[in-house]
Amino acid sequence: QVQLVESGGGLVQAGDSLRLSCVVSGRTFSNYVMGWFRRAPGKEREFVAAINRLGTDTYYTDSVKGRFTISRDNAKSTVYLQMNSLKPEDTAVYYCAADRFAATLRLTSVPYWGQGTQVTVSS
């Protein structure tokens, strides 16, 4: 079984930065495509970003391109989401996700999820 634990959320002002971390245990981290999703109040969960197994390719939803950066450290079994120039509309619970068999970075149905970390951006 794969366990994912996120950290790094908090309350910030618009324009600030945050870095989310997700530590993975239970399986070989480098075998998994990793992603971040988010769920804003009253909305469906949406894809944010994904990174391939080697950390050499990334994919982002349009609304975060140029502001968010996903990265991974396979030696530490950790995936990160650096969020810059945060906006109030980025307020959401952010979830880390892992997929052993993903053939694309356009993640949709993902088998493993973290518990989520709250990010709140005030205007």
C-alpha positions in Angstrom: 0.0 0.0 0.0 1.1 3.5 -0.8 0.9 6.3 1.9 1.0 9.9 1.0 1.3 12.7 3.6 1.1 16.4 2.5 2.4 19.4 4.4 3.1 23.0 3.9 -0.4 24.5 3.6 -1.5 27.7 5.4 -3.0 31.1 5.3 -1.2 33.7 3.1 -2.0 36.9 1.4 -2.4 37.4 -2.3 1.0 37.6 -4.1 2.7 35.4 -1.5 4.3 32.0 -2.0 4.0 28.6 -0.4 5.7 25.3 -1.0 3.7 22.1 -0.5 5.5 18.8 0.2 4.2 15.2 -0.1 6.2 12.4 1.4 5.4 8.9 0.0 6.1 5.6 1.7 5.2 2.0 1.2 6.4 1.5 -2.3 9.3 2.5 -4.6 8.6 6.2 -5.1 10.4 6.5 -8.4 8.0 4.1 -10.0 5.1 6.5 -9.7 3.9 9.4 -11.7 3.0 12.1 -9.1 0.4 14.8 -9.2 -1.3 17.6 -7.3 -5.0 18.2 -7.4 -7.1 20.7 -5.5 -10.7 21.1 -4.4 -12.1 24.6 -3.8 -15.1 25.2 -1.6 -18.3 24.1 -3.5 -16.3 22.9 -6.5 -15.2 19.6 -8.0 -11.7 18.4 -7.4 -9.4 19.6 -10.3 -6.1 18.6 -11.6 -3.2 21.1 -10.9 0.1 19.6 -12.0 1.9 16.3 -12.6 5.5 15.1 -13.0 6.9 12.0 -14.6 8.9 9.3 -12.8 12.3 10.8 -13.5 11.3 14.4 -12.9 12.2 15.4 -16.4 8.7 16.3 -17.7 5.8 18.2 -16.1 2.3 19.3 -17.0 0.1 22.0 -15.6 -3.4 23.2 -15.8 -3.6 26.5 -17.6 -4.6 28.6 -14.5 -1.3 27.9 -12.7 1.2 27.9 -15.6 4.0 30.3 -14.9 3.1 30.5 -11.2 3.3 26.9 -9.9 6.2 24.5 -10.2 6.1 20.8 -9.5 9.3 18.9 -8.7 10.4 15.7 -7.0 13.3 14.3 -5.1 13.3 10.5 -5.6 16.0 10.1 -3.0 13.7 11.6 -0.4 10.5 10.1 -1.8 9.0 13.6 -1.9 7.1 15.6 -4.4 6.8 19.4 -4.1 4.5 22.1 -5.4 6.1 25.6 -5.3 3.3 28.1 -5.6 4.2 31.7 -6.3 2.0 34.8 -6.9 -0.9 33.2 -5.1 -4.4 34.4 -5.8 -7.6 34.2 -3.8 -8.9 31.7 -6.4 -6.1 29.3 -5.5 -7.8 28.8 -2.1 -8.5 25.0 -1.8 -7.5 21.8 -0.2 -4.5 20.5 -2.1 -4.1 16.8 -2.6 -1.0 14.8 -3.5 -1.7 11.8 -5.8 0.3 8.8 -7.1 -0.2 6.6 -10.1 2.0 3.6 -10.7 0.7 2.9 -14.3 0.0 6.3 -15.7 0.8 6.5 -19.3 0.3 10.3 -19.5 0.7 13.3 -17.3 -2.9 14.3 -17.9 -3.9 12.5 -14.7 -7.6 11.8 -14.2 -8.4 8.7 -12.2 -5.6 8.2 -9.7 -5.5 5.3 -7.2 -3.6 6.8 -4.3 -4.3 10.0 -2.5 -3.0 12.0 0.5 -5.3 13.5 3.1 -5.0 17.0 1.8 -3.6 20.3 3.1 -5.5 23.5 3.2 -4.3 26.6 1.3 -6.1 29.8 2.0 -5.2 33.0 0.1 -6.6 36.2 1.4 -7.1 39.3 -0.8 
